[in-house]
């Protein structure tokens, strides 16, 4: 696992109910190597989900802070992302970051047209893992995702 992934993952936290006023929003971030789209609290260590594209390979890494029942390092689990724009299932691996005792799921994929529609068409992103669903508002996601889509989106 790369240092940038570990640093991002160390920021992942368990999120409160959707109705809570968390101050969270969609945040876009880029440098010459990667482009990120993060749902979390600006200028804090709070992040619920992130989409990181490595420009050279156009590979997208999706990181979701969630500890499923029976979580184990290296476990494989399906992670379904859906909104009014569509649905995709990703094969994710579970990882635990010590000394923070944070568990997260990480999936490698591409920014397919289906995933682009999920992020840009709809009001709510739902992330479903075996033991539950987390709902994330998509307000502002389409605008924030523009750089990610430009850098790594699949056009077909």
Beta strands, then each sheet from edge to edge (+ up, - down):
strand 1: 24-30
strand 2: 34-41
strand 3: 47-54
strand 4: 59-64
strand 5: 76-83
strand 6: 86-97
strand 7: 102-109
strand 8: 124-129
strand 9: 132-137
sheet 1: 1+ 2- 3+ 4- 7+ 6- 5+ 8- 9+
end
